[in-house]
Amino acid sequence: MQVPSDASSSGAESGRSGPARRRRGASQGRDVPEFIVALARGLDVLRCFGPGAVALGNQDLAGLTGLPKPTISRITYTLTELGYLRYHPDSGKYSPGYGVLALGFGLLAGLEVRELAKASMAQLARDTGGAVALGAFDGDAMVYVEAIHGSSELYLRLPVGYRASLDSAMGRAYLAALPDAQREALFERLGQAAPDSAMVAQARADLASAGCCFALGAWRADINAVAVPFQSVTGEGLFVMSCGGPAGLLPAEALRERVAPALREAVRQLAGNLS
């Protein structure tokens, strides 16, 4: 076997180099020895408790995950014992436990870009009257890590932790900013749930020409939004900032001519490398 010319390190060091390189580098997917299937299944169960899913039973979770019910029963028992789920004897269902809350707050407390963004987000919300959100990609949706609402007219006050679909302005901006290979890999994983290719093409065209992506009555007929993707100057990865609201408050013309430039300027202060 030919040895690389730089293999002058000790055997112990070279023995660690493979797994260490995988941990530090790009994802290797699920088909590697380091991937723990049982852990992944437990996390898949926790992900089922999204907005609107207050309590779920084992049968519900089996349907959502595609896992056999006996497997689900073992997972929910374990998660309950560890404090990540709470069991409700009256209904036989589960809801998230305080362990999940601790994990979420731990993430938010350590997210530097969130702290850096708060002032510019608050100013943008005041100036536009819109809802300003900062989000990151999570599995199959964009999750809000910060949200500030600028007007009492905003009857939809979406909180931190809200999961926005990939056809939202935030989702479009994220998809438009992804390198082609990463976007294709994501679509392959999502399968039939992958976004429409025409929508993605439009989002990429908008990002190239306007530096932002629009969703005008797309998510809901009465809601308009604009979003800008950016690589955080903190080195924490790809984020998206969006601003939106009712069409009566933020009509398409105002969104393009007034809100979009203000949003781009807010992002410019946070971006290490604007997409």
Accessible surface in RSA format (square Angstrom, percent):
REM  Atomic radii and reference values for relative SASA: ProtOr
REM  Chains: A
REM  Algorithm: Lee & Richards
REM  Probe-radius: 1.40
REM  Slices: 20
REM RES _ NUM      All-atoms   Total-Side   Main-Chain    Non-polar    All polar
REM                ABS   REL    ABS   REL    ABS   REL    ABS   REL    ABS   REL
RES MET A   1   223.45 115.7 140.82  93.2  82.64 196.8 116.00  98.6 107.45 142.4
RES GLN A   2   169.15  94.6 141.61 103.5  27.53  65.6  53.74 114.4 115.41  87.5
RES VAL A   3    94.27  62.0  76.03  68.8  18.25  44.0  76.34  66.3  17.94  48.6
RES PRO A   4    93.58  68.2  77.75  70.9  15.83  57.6  90.09  74.4   3.49  21.7
RES SER A   5   126.01 106.5  80.64 107.6  45.37 104.5  58.48 124.5  67.52  94.6
RES ASP A   6   118.19  82.8  95.09  94.6  23.10  54.6  45.75 107.7  72.44  72.2
RES ALA A   7    50.42  46.4  20.71  32.0  29.71  67.6  28.29  39.8  22.13  58.6
RES SER A   8   111.90  94.6  73.01  97.4  38.89  89.6  52.77 112.4  59.13  82.8
RES SER A   9    59.11  49.9  34.42  45.9  24.69  56.9  31.86  67.8  27.25  38.2
RES SER A  10    61.83  52.2  45.83  61.2  16.00  36.9  52.90 112.6   8.93  12.5
RES GLY A  11    59.70  73.6   0.00   N/A  59.70  73.6  39.16 107.5  20.54  46.0
RES ALA A  12    67.75  62.3  48.30  74.5  19.45  44.2  60.21  84.8   7.53  19.9
RES GLU A  13    85.98  49.4  79.47  60.1   6.52  15.5  23.87  46.2  62.12  50.7
RES SER A  14    59.77  50.5  45.73  61.0  14.04  32.3  33.66  71.7  26.11  36.6
RES GLY A  15    57.04  70.3   0.00   N/A  57.04  70.3  36.07  99.0  20.96  47.0
RES ARG A  16   146.85  61.7 142.68  72.7   4.17   9.9  69.85  95.5  77.00  46.7
RES SER A  17    39.52  33.4  34.16  45.6   5.37  12.4  25.68  54.7  13.84  19.4
RES GLY A  18    21.92  27.0   0.00   N/A  21.92  27.0  19.99  54.8   1.93   4.3
RES PRO A  19    44.57  32.5  44.21  40.3   0.36   1.3  44.25  36.5   0.32   2.0
RES ALA A  20    15.53  14.3  14.97  23.1   0.56   1.3  15.53  21.9   0.00   0.0
RES ARG A  21   146.76  61.6 145.46  74.1   1.30   3.1  61.26  83.7  85.50  51.8
RES ARG A  22    83.57  35.1  73.48  37.5  10.08  24.0  21.75  29.7  61.81  37.5
RES ARG A  23   177.66  74.6 142.00  72.4  35.66  84.9  75.29 102.9 102.37  62.0
RES ARG A  24   184.52  77.5 147.13  75.0  37.38  89.0  78.16 106.8 106.35  64.5
RES GLY A  25    47.30  58.3   0.00   N/A  47.30  58.3  30.48  83.7  16.81  37.7
RES ALA A  26    82.58  75.9  61.66  95.2  20.92  47.6  73.26 103.2   9.32  24.7
RES SER A  27   106.62  90.1  67.78  90.5  38.84  89.5  56.14 119.5  50.49  70.7
RES GLN A  28    97.09  54.3  66.94  48.9  30.15  71.8  11.84  25.2  85.25  64.7
RES GLY A  29    42.72  52.7   0.00   N/A  42.72  52.7  33.58  92.1   9.14  20.5
RES ARG A  30   148.90  62.5 133.63  68.1  15.27  36.4  50.20  68.6  98.70  59.8
RES ASP A  31   146.26 102.5 113.19 112.7  33.08  78.2  43.10 101.4 103.16 102.9
RES VAL A  32    38.33  25.2  27.35  24.8  10.98  26.5  31.08  27.0   7.25  19.7
RES PRO A  33   129.33  94.3  91.62  83.5  37.71 137.1 105.17  86.8  24.16 150.2
RES GLU A  34    78.87  45.3  54.39  41.2  24.48  58.3  52.25 101.1  26.62  21.7
RES PHE A  35    61.41  30.7  42.76  26.5  18.65  48.5  48.28  29.3  13.13  37.6
RES ILE A  36   106.98  60.9  97.55  72.7   9.43  22.7 100.95  72.7   6.02  16.3
RES VAL A  37    81.46  53.6  77.76  70.4   3.70   8.9  77.76  67.6   3.70  10.0
RES ALA A  38    74.34  68.4  62.10  95.8  12.24  27.8  65.18  91.8   9.16  24.3
RES LEU A  39   103.61  57.7  96.40  69.0   7.21  18.1 102.84  72.2   0.77   2.1
RES ALA A  40    13.33  12.3   8.70  13.4   4.63  10.5  12.85  18.1   0.49   1.3
RES ARG A  41    91.80  38.5  91.80  46.8   0.00   0.0   9.26  12.7  82.53  50.0
RES GLY A  42     9.26  11.4   0.00   N/A   9.26  11.4   9.26  25.4   0.00   0.0
RES LEU A  43    86.29  48.1  85.63  61.3   0.66   1.7  85.64  60.1   0.65   1.7
RES ASP A  44    47.71  33.4  43.73  43.5   3.98   9.4  10.96  25.8  36.74  36.6
RES VAL A  45     0.00   0.0   0.00   0.0   0.00   0.0   0.00   0.0   0.00   0.0
RES LEU A  46    32.38  18.0  22.52  16.1   9.86  24.8  22.79  16.0   9.60  25.8
RES ARG A  47   130.31  54.7 105.00  53.5  25.31  60.3  54.40  74.3  75.91  46.0
RES CYS A  48    24.18  18.3   7.68   8.6  16.50  38.8   8.50  21.5  15.68  16.9
RES PHE A  49    26.93  13.5   2.52   1.6  24.41  63.5   2.52   1.5  24.41  69.9
RES GLY A  50    23.80  29.4   0.00   N/A  23.80  29.4  17.08  46.9   6.72  15.1
RES PRO A  51    89.70  65.4  53.19  48.5  36.51 132.7  65.14  53.8  24.56 152.7
RES GLY A  52    81.94 101.1   0.00   N/A  81.94 101.1  39.96 109.7  41.98  94.0
RES ALA A  53    24.62  22.6  14.91  23.0   9.72  22.1  20.56  28.9   4.07  10.8
RES VAL A  54   120.26  79.1 110.51 100.0   9.75  23.5 117.29 101.9   2.97   8.1
RES ALA A  55    34.52  31.7  21.40  33.0  13.12  29.9  21.40  30.1  13.12  34.8
RES LEU A  56    21.44  11.9  21.44  15.3   0.00   0.0  21.44  15.1   0.00   0.0
RES GLY A  57     7.53   9.3   0.00   N/A   7.53   9.3   7.53  20.7   0.00   0.0
RES ASN A  58    30.43  21.0  26.56  25.7   3.87   9.3   3.61   8.7  26.82  25.9
RES GLN A  59   118.48  66.3 114.10  83.4   4.38  10.4  54.95 117.0  63.52  48.2
RES ASP A  60    52.95  37.1  43.42  43.2   9.53  22.5  14.27  33.6  38.68  38.6
RES LEU A  61     0.00   0.0   0.00   0.0   0.00   0.0   0.00   0.0   0.00   0.0
RES ALA A  62    12.59  11.6   8.53  13.2   4.06   9.2   8.93  12.6   3.65   9.7
RES GLY A  63    65.72  81.0   0.00   N/A  65.72  81.0  38.94 106.8  26.78  60.0
RES LEU A  64   111.32  62.0  76.51  54.7  34.80  87.5  79.54  55.9  31.78  85.5
RES THR A  65    37.79  26.9   3.53   3.6  34.26  81.6  11.51  15.5  26.27  39.7
RES GLY A  66    66.85  82.4   0.00   N/A  66.85  82.4  34.87  95.7  31.97  71.6
RES LEU A  67    27.74  15.4  23.12  16.5   4.62  11.6  23.61  16.6   4.13  11.1
RES PRO A  68    78.72  57.4  66.46  60.6  12.26  44.6  78.55  64.9   0.17   1.0
RES LYS A  69    99.29  48.4  94.35  57.9   4.95  11.8  49.04  44.1  50.25  53.5
RES PRO A  70    85.32  62.2  77.83  70.9   7.50  27.3  84.37  69.7   0.95   5.9
RES THR A  71    16.74  11.9  16.74  17.0   0.00   0.0   6.43   8.6  10.31  15.6
RES ILE A  72     0.00   0.0   0.00   0.0   0.00   0.0   0.00   0.0   0.00   0.0
RES SER A  73    42.77  36.1  37.54  50.1   5.23  12.0  27.52  58.6  15.25  21.4
RES ARG A  74   150.94  63.4 146.01  74.4   4.94  11.8  74.80 102.2  76.15  46.1
RES ILE A  75    21.81  12.4  18.70  13.9   3.12   7.5  21.81  15.7   0.00   0.0
RES THR A  76     0.07   0.0   0.07   0.1   0.00   0.0   0.00   0.0   0.07   0.1
RES TYR A  77   143.03  66.8 140.60  80.0   2.42   6.3 105.66  79.4  37.36  46.1
RES THR A  78    68.93  49.0  67.23  68.2   1.70   4.0  46.94  63.0  21.99  33.2
RES LEU A  79    17.37   9.7  17.37  12.4   0.00   0.0  17.37  12.2   0.00   0.0
RES THR A  80    39.54  28.1  29.80  30.2   9.74  23.2  29.80  40.0   9.74  14.7
RES GLU A  81   118.19  67.9  85.44  64.6  32.75  78.0  21.01  40.6  97.18  79.3
RES LEU A  82   114.59  63.8  89.01  63.7  25.58  64.3  93.62  65.8  20.97  56.4
RES GLY A  83    30.84  38.0   0.00   N/A  30.84  38.0  29.56  81.1   1.28   2.9
RES TYR A  84    60.69  28.3  60.69  34.5   0.00   0.0  20.33  15.3  40.36  49.8
RES LEU A  85     2.27   1.3   0.00   0.0   2.27   5.7   0.00   0.0   2.27   6.1
RES ARG A  86   109.91  46.1 106.78  54.4   3.14   7.5  39.45  53.9  70.46  42.7
RES TYR A  87   103.06  48.1  82.54  47.0  20.52  53.4  52.48  39.4  50.57  62.3
RES HIS A  88    54.84  30.0  54.42  37.8   0.42   1.1  30.85  31.8  23.99  27.9
RES PRO A  89   110.62  80.6  88.19  80.4  22.43  81.5  89.20  73.6  21.43 133.2
RES ASP A  90   138.19  96.8  91.26  90.8  46.93 111.0  52.94 124.6  85.25  85.0
RES SER A  91    64.63  54.6  33.71  45.0  30.91  71.2  40.04  85.3  24.59  34.4
RES GLY A  92    31.18  38.4   0.00   N/A  31.18  38.4  16.90  46.4  14.28  32.0
RES LYS A  93    78.16  38.1  78.16  48.0   0.00   0.0  32.86  29.6  45.29  48.2
RES TYR A  94    21.60  10.1  21.60  12.3   0.00   0.0   2.23   1.7  19.37  23.9
RES SER A  95     6.47   5.5   6.47   8.6   0.00   0.0   6.37  13.6   0.10   0.1
RES PRO A  96    48.41  35.3  41.79  38.1   6.62  24.1  41.79  34.5   6.62  41.2
RES GLY A  97     5.43   6.7   0.00   N/A   5.43   6.7   1.84   5.1   3.59   8.0
RES TYR A  98   159.52  74.5 154.09  87.7   5.43  14.1 117.24  88.1  42.29  52.1
RES GLY A  99    20.32  25.1   0.00   N/A  20.32  25.1  16.74  45.9   3.58   8.0
RES VAL A 100    49.75  32.7  48.23  43.7   1.53   3.7  48.23  41.9   1.53   4.1
RES LEU A 101    96.16  53.6  90.27  64.6   5.90  14.8  95.46  67.0   0.70   1.9
RES ALA A 102    66.99  61.6  50.60  78.1  16.39  37.3  58.58  82.5   8.42  22.3
RES LEU A 103   105.77  58.9  95.14  68.1  10.63  26.7  98.76  69.4   7.02  18.9
RES GLY A 104    32.71  40.3   0.00   N/A  32.71  40.3  32.23  88.5   0.48   1.1
RES PHE A 105   122.29  61.2 119.79  74.2   2.51   6.5 119.86  72.7   2.44   7.0
RES GLY A 106    47.87  59.0   0.00   N/A  47.87  59.0  35.37  97.1  12.51  28.0
RES LEU A 107   109.53  61.0  98.65  70.6  10.89  27.4 106.82  75.0   2.71   7.3
RES LEU A 108    24.16  13.5  24.16  17.3   0.00   0.0  24.16  17.0   0.00   0.0
RES ALA A 109    85.94  79.0  50.51  78.0  35.43  80.6  59.96  84.4  25.98  68.8
RES GLY A 110    54.62  67.4   0.00   N/A  54.62  67.4  36.54 100.3  18.08  40.5
RES LEU A 111    17.71   9.9  17.47  12.5   0.24   0.6  17.71  12.4   0.00   0.0
RES GLU A 112   106.34  61.0 101.63  76.9   4.71  11.2  33.98  65.7  72.35  59.1
RES VAL A 113     0.11   0.1   0.11   0.1   0.00   0.0   0.11   0.1   0.00   0.0
RES ARG A 114    35.42  14.9  35.42  18.1   0.00   0.0   0.00   0.0  35.42  21.5
RES GLU A 115    92.40  53.0  77.41  58.6  14.99  35.7  41.44  80.2  50.96  41.6
RES LEU A 116    96.25  53.6  78.41  56.1  17.84  44.8  81.86  57.5  14.39  38.7
RES ALA A 117     0.00   0.0   0.00   0.0   0.00   0.0   0.00   0.0   0.00   0.0
RES LYS A 118    72.73  35.5  71.27  43.7   1.46   3.5  39.50  35.6  33.23  35.4
RES ALA A 119    79.03  72.7  65.16 100.6  13.86  31.5  74.33 104.7   4.70  12.4
RES SER A 120    18.29  15.5   9.11  12.2   9.18  21.2  15.62  33.3   2.67   3.7
RES MET A 121     0.00   0.0   0.00   0.0   0.00   0.0   0.00   0.0   0.00   0.0
RES ALA A 122    24.53  22.6  23.79  36.7   0.75   1.7  24.06  33.9   0.47   1.3
RES GLN A 123    83.52  46.7  83.52  61.0   0.00   0.0  37.53  79.9  45.99  34.9
RES LEU A 124     6.24   3.5   4.22   3.0   2.02   5.1   5.92   4.2   0.32   0.9
RES ALA A 125     0.88   0.8   0.88   1.4   0.00   0.0   0.88   1.2   0.00   0.0
RES ARG A 126   156.24  65.6 128.45  65.5  27.80  66.2  70.50  96.4  85.74  52.0
RES ASP A 127    87.42  61.2  60.64  60.4  26.77  63.3  24.61  57.9  62.81  62.6
RES THR A 128     8.46   6.0   1.75   1.8   6.71  16.0   3.30   4.4   5.17   7.8
RES GLY A 129    10.84  13.4   0.00   N/A  10.84  13.4  10.02  27.5   0.81   1.8
RES GLY A 130     0.00   0.0   0.00   N/A   0.00   0.0   0.00   0.0   0.00   0.0
RES ALA A 131    27.28  25.1  24.20  37.3   3.08   7.0  24.20  34.1   3.08   8.1
RES VAL A 132     0.64   0.4   0.00   0.0   0.64   1.5   0.04   0.0   0.60   1.6
RES ALA A 133     4.02   3.7   4.02   6.2   0.00   0.0   4.02   5.7   0.00   0.0
RES LEU A 134     0.00   0.0   0.00   0.0   0.00   0.0   0.00   0.0   0.00   0.0
RES GLY A 135     0.00   0.0   0.00   N/A   0.00   0.0   0.00   0.0   0.00   0.0
RES ALA A 136    21.58  19.8  21.58  33.3   0.00   0.0  21.58  30.4   0.00   0.0
RES PHE A 137    51.84  25.9  27.64  17.1  24.20  63.0  27.64  16.8  24.20  69.3
RES ASP A 138    37.00  25.9  34.09  33.9   2.91   6.9  10.38  24.4  26.62  26.5
RES GLY A 139    27.13  33.5   0.00   N/A  27.13  33.5  21.08  57.8   6.05  13.5
RES ASP A 140    80.67  56.5  69.90  69.6  10.77  25.5  16.81  39.6  63.86  63.7
RES ALA A 141     9.12   8.4   9.12  14.1   0.00   0.0   9.12  12.8   0.00   0.0
RES MET A 142     0.03   0.0   0.03   0.0   0.00   0.0   0.03   0.0   0.00   0.0
RES VAL A 143    34.46  22.7  34.46  31.2   0.00   0.0  34.46  29.9   0.00   0.0
RES TYR A 144    25.89  12.1  24.36  13.9   1.52   4.0   3.91   2.9  21.98  27.1
RES VAL A 145     6.98   4.6   6.92   6.3   0.06   0.1   6.98   6.1   0.00   0.0
RES GLU A 146    14.57   8.4  14.57  11.0   0.00   0.0   0.90   1.7  13.67  11.2
RES ALA A 147    18.82  17.3   3.34   5.2  15.48  35.2   3.34   4.7  15.48  41.0
RES ILE A 148    41.15  23.4  38.34  28.6   2.81   6.8  40.97  29.5   0.18   0.5
RES HIS A 149    46.47  25.4  22.99  16.0  23.49  60.1  10.22  10.5  36.25  42.2
RES GLY A 150    27.96  34.5   0.00   N/A  27.96  34.5   7.19  19.7  20.78  46.5
RES SER A 151    23.60  19.9  12.40  16.6  11.19  25.8  15.70  33.4   7.90  11.1
RES SER A 152   115.07  97.2  78.42 104.7  36.65  84.4  52.60 112.0  62.47  87.5
RES GLU A 153   104.63  60.1  90.00  68.1  14.63  34.8  40.63  78.6  63.99  52.2
RES LEU A 154     6.06   3.4   3.37   2.4   2.69   6.8   4.09   2.9   1.97   5.3
RES TYR A 155   119.95  56.0  86.13  49.0  33.81  88.0  93.11  70.0  26.83  33.1
RES LEU A 156    51.97  28.9  44.91  32.1   7.06  17.7  45.68  32.1   6.29  16.9
RES ARG A 157   128.38  53.9 103.61  52.8  24.77  59.0  50.77  69.4  77.60  47.0
RES LEU A 158    37.05  20.6  36.43  26.1   0.61   1.5  36.45  25.6   0.59   1.6
RES PRO A 159    81.96  59.7  76.32  69.6   5.64  20.5  81.96  67.7   0.00   0.0
RES VAL A 160    57.25  37.7  36.00  32.6  21.25  51.2  36.00  31.3  21.25  57.6
RES GLY A 161    38.40  47.4   0.00   N/A  38.40  47.4  27.60  75.7  10.80  24.2
RES TYR A 162    38.03  17.8  36.05  20.5   1.98   5.2  24.62  18.5  13.41  16.5
RES ARG A 163    64.92  27.3  51.18  26.1  13.74  32.7  24.05  32.9  40.87  24.8
RES ALA A 164     5.37   4.9   4.44   6.8   0.93   2.1   5.37   7.6   0.00   0.0
RES SER A 165    48.68  41.1  41.02  54.7   7.66  17.7  43.90  93.5   4.78   6.7
RES LEU A 166    12.31   6.9   9.07   6.5   3.24   8.1   9.07   6.4   3.24   8.7
RES ASP A 167    59.78  41.9  57.92  57.7   1.85   4.4  17.40  41.0  42.37  42.3
RES SER A 168    14.19  12.0  14.01  18.7   0.19   0.4  14.19  30.2   0.00   0.0
RES ALA A 169     3.52   3.2   1.22   1.9   2.30   5.2   1.22   1.7   2.30   6.1
RES MET A 170     3.93   2.0   3.02   2.0   0.90   2.2   3.02   2.6   0.90   1.2
RES GLY A 171     0.00   0.0   0.00   N/A   0.00   0.0   0.00   0.0   0.00   0.0
RES ARG A 172    32.55  13.7  32.55  16.6   0.00   0.0   0.69   0.9  31.86  19.3
RES ALA A 173     0.00   0.0   0.00   0.0   0.00   0.0   0.00   0.0   0.00   0.0
RES TYR A 174    23.10  10.8  23.10  13.1   0.00   0.0   3.86   2.9  19.24  23.7
RES LEU A 175     0.19   0.1   0.19   0.1   0.00   0.0   0.19   0.1   0.00   0.0
RES ALA A 176    12.18  11.2   0.00   0.0  12.18  27.7   0.00   0.0  12.18  32.3
RES ALA A 177    22.06  20.3   0.09   0.1  21.98  50.0   2.79   3.9  19.27  51.1
RES LEU A 178    13.27   7.4   8.21   5.9   5.06  12.7   8.21   5.8   5.06  13.6
RES PRO A 179    75.35  54.9  63.17  57.6  12.17  44.3  75.34  62.2   0.01   0.0
RES ASP A 180    73.56  51.5  68.70  68.4   4.86  11.5  23.53  55.4  50.04  49.9
RES ALA A 181    75.47  69.4  64.50  99.5  10.97  25.0  68.22  96.1   7.26  19.2
RES GLN A 182   101.27  56.6  93.94  68.7   7.33  17.5  34.03  72.4  67.23  51.0
RES ARG A 183    14.91   6.3  14.91   7.6   0.00   0.0   0.94   1.3  13.96   8.5
RES GLU A 184   117.57  67.5 110.46  83.6   7.11  16.9  45.90  88.8  71.67  58.5
RES ALA A 185    60.69  55.8  50.14  77.4  10.55  24.0  54.39  76.6   6.30  16.7
RES LEU A 186    13.75   7.7   9.40   6.7   4.35  10.9  13.39   9.4   0.35   0.9
RES PHE A 187    44.00  22.0  40.28  24.9   3.72   9.7  40.69  24.7   3.31   9.5
RES GLU A 188   147.41  84.6 122.50  92.7  24.91  59.3  52.17 100.9  95.24  77.8
RES ARG A 189   146.07  61.3 111.67  56.9  34.41  81.9  75.09 102.6  70.98  43.0
RES LEU A 190    24.84  13.8  10.86   7.8  13.97  35.1  13.17   9.2  11.67  31.4
RES GLY A 191    42.27  52.1   0.00   N/A  42.27  52.1  33.50  91.9   8.76  19.6
RES GLN A 192   194.85 109.0 154.84 113.2  40.01  95.3  66.40 141.3 128.45  97.4
RES ALA A 193    81.90  75.3  49.11  75.8  32.79  74.6  60.46  85.1  21.44  56.8
RES ALA A 194    28.06  25.8  11.07  17.1  16.99  38.7  11.07  15.6  16.99  45.0
RES PRO A 195    22.56  16.4   3.79   3.5  18.77  68.2  15.00  12.4   7.56  47.0
RES ASP A 196    89.54  62.7  75.31  75.0  14.23  33.6  37.17  87.5  52.37  52.2
RES SER A 197    86.67  73.2  78.36 104.6   8.31  19.2  47.65 101.5  39.02  54.7
RES ALA A 198    69.18  63.6  55.95  86.3  13.23  30.1  63.88  90.0   5.30  14.0
RES MET A 199    24.52  12.7  17.16  11.4   7.35  17.5  18.29  15.6   6.22   8.2
RES VAL A 200     8.19   5.4   8.19   7.4   0.00   0.0   8.19   7.1   0.00   0.0
RES ALA A 201    59.89  55.1  50.17  77.4   9.71  22.1  54.58  76.9   5.31  14.1
RES GLN A 202    96.46  53.9  93.22  68.1   3.24   7.7  34.89  74.3  61.58  46.7
RES ALA A 203     1.96   1.8   0.02   0.0   1.94   4.4   1.83   2.6   0.13   0.3
RES ARG A 204   106.61  44.8 101.21  51.6   5.40  12.8  19.21  26.3  87.40  53.0
RES ALA A 205    53.79  49.5  42.51  65.6  11.29  25.7  51.38  72.4   2.42   6.4
RES ASP A 206    20.89  14.6  20.71  20.6   0.19   0.4   0.25   0.6  20.64  20.6
RES LEU A 207    23.28  13.0  16.63  11.9   6.65  16.7  16.63  11.7   6.65  17.9
RES ALA A 208    92.70  85.2  50.38  77.7  42.32  96.3  61.97  87.3  30.72  81.4
RES SER A 209    99.45  84.0  55.85  74.5  43.60 100.4  51.96 110.6  47.49  66.5
RES ALA A 210    35.64  32.8  22.92  35.4  12.71  28.9  32.67  46.0   2.97   7.9
RES GLY A 211    23.76  29.3   0.00   N/A  23.76  29.3  20.15  55.3   3.61   8.1
RES CYS A 212     0.02   0.0   0.02   0.0   0.00   0.0   0.00   0.0   0.02   0.0
RES CYS A 213     0.14   0.1   0.14   0.2   0.00   0.0   0.14   0.3   0.00   0.0
RES PHE A 214    14.01   7.0   8.11   5.0   5.90  15.4   8.11   4.9   5.90  16.9
RES ALA A 215     4.17   3.8   2.62   4.0   1.56   3.5   3.03   4.3   1.14   3.0
RES LEU A 216    67.19  37.4  38.09  27.2  29.10  73.2  38.90  27.3  28.29  76.1
RES GLY A 217    28.38  35.0   0.00   N/A  28.38  35.0   8.26  22.7  20.12  45.1
RES ALA A 218    50.77  46.7  15.45  23.8  35.32  80.3  25.40  35.8  25.37  67.2
RES TRP A 219    89.83  36.0  67.61  32.7  22.23  52.2  47.76  25.5  42.07  68.3
RES ARG A 220    96.72  40.6  90.80  46.3   5.92  14.1  35.51  48.5  61.21  37.1
RES ALA A 221    98.67  90.7  69.21 106.8  29.46  67.0  70.77  99.7  27.90  73.9
RES ASP A 222    55.68  39.0  52.67  52.4   3.00   7.1  38.49  90.6  17.19  17.1
RES ILE A 223    19.33  11.0  18.30  13.6   1.03   2.5  18.30  13.2   1.03   2.8
RES ASN A 224    10.60   7.3  10.60  10.2   0.00   0.0   0.00   0.0  10.60  10.2
RES ALA A 225    17.59  16.2  17.59  27.1   0.00   0.0  17.59  24.8   0.00   0.0
RES VAL A 226     0.00   0.0   0.00   0.0   0.00   0.0   0.00   0.0   0.00   0.0
RES ALA A 227     0.00   0.0   0.00   0.0   0.00   0.0   0.00   0.0   0.00   0.0
RES VAL A 228     0.68   0.4   0.68   0.6   0.00   0.0   0.68   0.6   0.00   0.0
RES PRO A 229     0.16   0.1   0.16   0.1   0.01   0.0   0.16   0.1   0.01   0.1
RES PHE A 230     0.00   0.0   0.00   0.0   0.00   0.0   0.00   0.0   0.00   0.0
RES GLN A 231    72.09  40.3  72.09  52.7   0.00   0.0  21.84  46.5  50.25  38.1
RES SER A 232     7.37   6.2   0.00   0.0   7.37  17.0   0.00   0.0   7.37  10.3
RES VAL A 233    89.54  58.9  64.80  58.7  24.74  59.6  66.29  57.6  23.26  63.1
RES THR A 234    37.24  26.5   4.54   4.6  32.70  77.9  14.98  20.1  22.26  33.6
RES GLY A 235    68.11  84.0   0.00   N/A  68.11  84.0  35.16  96.5  32.94  73.8
RES GLU A 236    59.52  34.2  27.36  20.7  32.15  76.6  29.15  56.4  30.37  24.8
RES GLY A 237    28.12  34.7   0.00   N/A  28.12  34.7  26.37  72.4   1.75   3.9
RES LEU A 238    31.14  17.3  17.09  12.2  14.06  35.3  17.09  12.0  14.06  37.8
RES PHE A 239     8.02   4.0   7.97   4.9   0.05   0.1   8.02   4.9   0.00   0.0
RES VAL A 240     0.00   0.0   0.00   0.0   0.00   0.0   0.00   0.0   0.00   0.0
RES MET A 241     0.00   0.0   0.00   0.0   0.00   0.0   0.00   0.0   0.00   0.0
RES SER A 242     9.89   8.4   9.89  13.2   0.00   0.0   2.92   6.2   6.98   9.8
RES CYS A 243     0.00   0.0   0.00   0.0   0.00   0.0   0.00   0.0   0.00   0.0
RES GLY A 244     8.99  11.1   0.00   N/A   8.99  11.1   7.08  19.4   1.91   4.3
RES GLY A 245     5.20   6.4   0.00   N/A   5.20   6.4   4.59  12.6   0.62   1.4
RES PRO A 246    18.40  13.4  18.40  16.8   0.00   0.0  18.40  15.2   0.00   0.0
RES ALA A 247    36.80  33.8  32.11  49.5   4.70  10.7  32.38  45.6   4.42  11.7
RES GLY A 248    79.54  98.1   0.00   N/A  79.54  98.1  45.13 123.8  34.41  77.1
RES LEU A 249    37.65  21.0  24.96  17.9  12.69  31.9  27.77  19.5   9.88  26.6
RES LEU A 250     0.00   0.0   0.00   0.0   0.00   0.0   0.00   0.0   0.00   0.0
RES PRO A 251    60.76  44.3  59.13  53.9   1.63   5.9  60.76  50.2   0.00   0.0
RES ALA A 252    39.44  36.3  35.55  54.9   3.90   8.9  35.55  50.1   3.90  10.3
RES GLU A 253   119.13  68.4 110.93  83.9   8.20  19.5  41.78  80.8  77.35  63.2
RES ALA A 254    21.77  20.0  15.46  23.9   6.32  14.4  21.18  29.8   0.60   1.6
RES LEU A 255     0.00   0.0   0.00   0.0   0.00   0.0   0.00   0.0   0.00   0.0
RES ARG A 256   113.01  47.4 100.61  51.3  12.40  29.5  38.31  52.4  74.70  45.3
RES GLU A 257   121.19  69.6  96.90  73.3  24.29  57.8  41.15  79.6  80.04  65.3
RES ARG A 258   114.46  48.1 105.53  53.8   8.93  21.3  71.33  97.5  43.13  26.1
RES VAL A 259     0.00   0.0   0.00   0.0   0.00   0.0   0.00   0.0   0.00   0.0
RES ALA A 260     0.21   0.2   0.21   0.3   0.00   0.0   0.21   0.3   0.00   0.0
RES PRO A 261    53.57  39.0  46.32  42.2   7.25  26.4  47.75  39.4   5.82  36.2
RES ALA A 262    38.43  35.3  26.14  40.3  12.29  28.0  34.14  48.1   4.29  11.4
RES LEU A 263     0.00   0.0   0.00   0.0   0.00   0.0   0.00   0.0   0.00   0.0
RES ARG A 264    75.49  31.7  73.59  37.5   1.90   4.5  22.08  30.2  53.40  32.4
RES GLU A 265    77.91  44.7  75.08  56.8   2.83   6.7  45.12  87.3  32.79  26.8
RES ALA A 266     6.02   5.5   4.50   6.9   1.52   3.5   5.69   8.0   0.33   0.9
RES VAL A 267     0.00   0.0   0.00   0.0   0.00   0.0   0.00   0.0   0.00   0.0
RES ARG A 268   146.60  61.6 135.21  68.9  11.40  27.1  57.64  78.8  88.96  53.9
RES GLN A 269   108.31  60.6  76.09  55.6  32.22  76.7  30.47  64.8  77.84  59.0
RES LEU A 270     5.83   3.2   5.80   4.1   0.03   0.1   5.83   4.1   0.00   0.0
RES ALA A 271    22.61  20.8   3.16   4.9  19.45  44.2   3.16   4.5  19.45  51.5
RES GLY A 272    51.41  63.4   0.00   N/A  51.41  63.4  18.35  50.3  33.06  74.1
RES ASN A 273   103.07  71.1  97.65  94.4   5.42  13.1  25.69  61.8  77.37  74.8
RES LEU A 274    82.07  45.7  58.95  42.2  23.11  58.1  58.95  41.4  23.11  62.2
RES SER A 275    56.15  47.4   9.62  12.8  46.53 107.2  36.85  78.5  19.30  27.0
END  Absolute sums over single chains surface
CHAIN  1 A    15090.4      11285.6       3804.8       8797.2       6293.2
END  Absolute sums over all chains
TOTAL         15090.4      11285.6       3804.8       8797.2       6293.2
